[in-house]
Amino acid sequence: MIASSTTAFLFPGQGSHRVGRGRALYEASPAAKEVLDRAEAALPGLLKLMWEGPEEALTLTENQQPALLAAGYAAYRAFLEAGGKPPALAAGHSLGEWTAHVAAGTLELEDALRLVRLRGRYMQEAVPVGEGAMAAVLKLPLEEIQKALEGLEGVEIANLNAPEQTVISGRRQAVEEAAERLKERRARVVFLPVSAPFHSSLMAPARKRLAEDLAQVPLRRPRFPVYSNVTARPEEDPERIRALLLEQITAPVRWVEILRDMEARGVKRFLEFGSGEVLKGLVLRTLKEAEALSVQDPDSLRKALEVERA
């Protein structure tokens, strides 16, 4: 059963977190403080890393993933504490899908933090550093990208972020060859500063390793439906969610379809919780009629509450 509401909550993925994020909410909101103190107890040293860095340590996948999850869930709890209402629907981009499930009560915070640290570690270890690459392809529709990649092995579509923003992933040499082909079609190609080729079949060893850890953790039915990156549909069955969280590691993020499905269900406002405004930007580039706000500090929290109450 999907509640009737015009608001959906979004949680960002890797690349969004920066040193210092989350500290202002920690100091202003008892609910955010409780979440972040629990995160620190589960993964000692996490808060120091989040707030003091160094940046190069925080950007390591196994650190960035729990930091993002903790910051996103803290912002969500601060919003509820201040009188905000839970959403009808939620979604997270890549790692953010895990944060959405913590917010929905599918996973306990401590279990999720430990699992995403392992997820990050396994993803990093799946491919030797330097052998994989990811690149954003801008100003070119998906159909054109698919034509350019025909017959080229070792490169896959990883993220469908916006109508003219797609990310490719795979072996470095293949991604570089793909970039040349795409530039010939007048695309702008930007190589991403990531340490592994996420959301590609090269991540299969990580998926297999994480399956053993995730099997040990109980999952509950979410309090509100959370979209799967794999199916681009809201999912509520705990065992199906378990399987899809694993499949997500090697599958593309179908973000455009998720946003359009939410819009078709009546969602008009999107709130992004955690770090940065990447998802807010993707909403505005994908949906012409949508309103999007981010909640990451006391000021943006106040603004979101004012809009909700208007």
N, C-alpha and C positions, 0 to 999 in steps of 0.2 A: 504494500500500500504506500503510495507516494503522497505525502502531505501537500495540501494546496498552499503554496507560498510563491512569491515572485523572487525570492532571494536564494542564491546558491553560494556555497563557500568553497574557496579554492586554496590549495596548499602547494607552494613552489618546490622545484627540484634543484638538482645540483647546479652550482655556479651562481646562486643567488645570495649566499651568505658571505658577510664581510666581518672583519674583526670589530667588536664593539656592539654588534647588533643584539638586541634583547636586553641589554643592561638597563636602559631607561624604564622599560616595562617592569623589570625585576624590582626596581626601586619604588615604582609607583603603584603596583598592583599586588596585593597579597596572594591572589590566585596565580598570577604569573610566577611570583617568588616560590610558591609551593611546588609548582611544576618544575622549575629550574633547580630547586634544591633536591627534588627527587631524582632529576637527571644526573646531578652531581654525585648523589649517593650511589646510583647505578653504575656510573662511569666516572670514577674519581679523576679530577683534573680537567673535565670537560669545560666547566665554566671559565677557568683561567685561560684555556685555549680560545674559547669563544670571545673573550673580552680583551685579552692581552696579546693573543697570537703566539708565535709569529704567523704571519699570513701564509707562508709556505707550508707550515704544519697544518693549519686549519684547512687549506685547500686539498690536502690528501683525502682521497675518497673515503677512507675508513673513519676520518674525523669529521669531514664535511657532512656526511649523511646523518649521524646522530645530532650534530649541531643544528642542522636545518629542522629536523623533527622536533627537537626540544623547543626551538624558537617559535615554530609554527603553532605547536600545541599550547605554549604559554600565551601567545597572542589570542588564540581562540578562547582560552579559559578567562583571560582578562576581559574579553568582550562579553562573555556570559555574566561574569561577576558584576559588570557595570550596567546590566539590564538588557543586554542584547538577547535576541531569541535564537534558538538553534535553527539550522537551515532545513529546507525541504529536501535538498540534494547537496552532495559534496563530491569533489573530485580533487585529485592531486596529480601533478605532472611528475611522472617517474617516481623518484623517492617520495614525493609528496603524497602519493597514494597511500603509503604507510602512515603518514601523519593524519590523513583523513580518516583512516580506520581507527587510530587512537582516539581522535575526536568523537567518532561514532560509537566508541566502546567495544569495537570488535577485538581489539588487542589492548592489553595493559601497557602503560607507558614503559615500565621497566623492561618487559619482554621485547617490546618493539625497539627500544634503544640498543639492547644487546644484539638483536637480530640484524639491525641495519648497519651496526659496526662490522659484523661478520660479512654482511652483504657487500659492503664497500671493500673489505679486505679481499674477499674471494674474487670480486670483479677486477681488482687491481692485479691479482696474481694469475688471472686466467690467460693473460697475454703479456709477454715480456715488454717492459717499457720501451717505447720507440717503434714497436712493430705495428701498432694500431693507430688509427686517426679518426677524427670526426670533423665534418665541415658543414657550416650552414650555407644553404643555397638560397639566395634572395632574388626577387624580381623575375622568377620563372615559375609558371604553374606546374603542378605535380605531373601532369600528363607529359609535358616536355622533358621533365627530369627523367621519368621512366623510359622515354624513348632514348635519351642520351646514355642511359646505363645498360641498354640492351647488349647482351653478349659479353659484358664485362663481369668477370668473376671476382669475388672477394670484397665487394662493396654492396651495401644494402641501405634502404631507407630506414632511418632510425626514429625520427620525430616528424610528425606532421603538425607543425606548430601554428601556422596561419596560412591563408590561401597562397601567399607568395613567400613563405618561409618554411623550408623543409631542411632537415638535417640528415646527412648521409654518414655512414659509419662502416668501418671494416679495416682491412689490411692497408697500411700506409701507402704502399705503392699503387694499390688499386684506387684508393681515394684520391691520390694525386692525379692519376690518369683520368678519373671521373671529373675532377675539377677542370682539367684542360678541355674536356669535351663540353662541359657545361658553359665555360667561358666563351667557347665558340658560338654558343646559342645566346650570348649576351647576358648570361647570368652573372651576378656578383657572388663570389665564393669566399667565405671567411673560415679559415681553419680555427677550430676551437681549442682553447688551452686546457684540454682534458688529458688524463693519464691513461685512458684505455678506450677501446671502441665499444661504448655502451650500446645497448639495444640492438645487438647484432648476434648472429649465430656463433661468433667467436666467444661469447659469454656463456656458452653451454656448460663448461666446467664449473662456473660459479653457481649456475642454477642447480646443478646436481649436488654440490656441496651444501647449499643453503637448504635444500629439500630435507636433509637429515635434521638440521637444527629446527626448522619450522614445524616439523612433524611432532616435536616434543612440546609445543606450546599450544594451549587451548585458544580457540577463536570462538567468539560469541556472535550472535546475529546483531548487525549494526542497528543503532537506534534510529538512523536515517540512512537511506540508500547512498552508497558510494560507488561512483563510476569506476569500472576497470579500464585501464589503459589499453588492454588487449581487445576487449569486446566493444568499447565505446558505449557501453550501456550500464545502467545502475545495477549493482549486484547486492544480494542480501543473504544468500545461502553461505554459511561459514566454510563448508568444505569446498565449495566452488571458489570462494574468495581465496582460500589457501592455495589452490591449484593455479589460479590466475596471478597471484602475487609472484609465484615462481616463473610462470610463463612470460610475465612482463619483462624479465631480465634479458630475454633474447628477442622479444617482439617489439615492433614499433609503437611509439606513443601516438595514439590517434586523437590528438587534442582538438583539431578542427571539428571532427565528428562529435566529440563530447560536448563542446560548446553549442553546436547547432542542435543537438538533441535536447539539451537543457532549454534552449530558446523555444523549441517546438513544444515543450511541456509547460511553457508559460513563464519561465524565468526571465526577469528583466534586469535584475541587479546582481552583481557579482562582488563578493568581498574576498580579497586575497589576504591570507594570514601568514605572517612570518617575516621573511627577509626580502627586501627589494620590491620591485613593481613589474617584474617580467610578465607575470600572468595577466595583470591588469592591461598591459600593452597588447598582449595577444588577443584578449577579449575585444578591445576597441578596434583592432585590425580585422577581426573576423565577423563581428556582429554590429551592424549599423545602428541598431536601436538600443543597444545595451548601455547600462551605466556600470562603471567599475571603480572600486576604491580598494586601497590597501590598508591593512592594519598591522603596524610594526613598532609603534611607539605611542606614548600617551597622546600626542597631538592628533595623529591619524586615527587613533581609537575614538577620541572625542568627535572627530568629523564623521566617522562612520555611524556612531550612535545618533548624531543629529540628523543624518540622512534617513536612518531607519525610523526615527520617531516623527519625521516630517509628514 
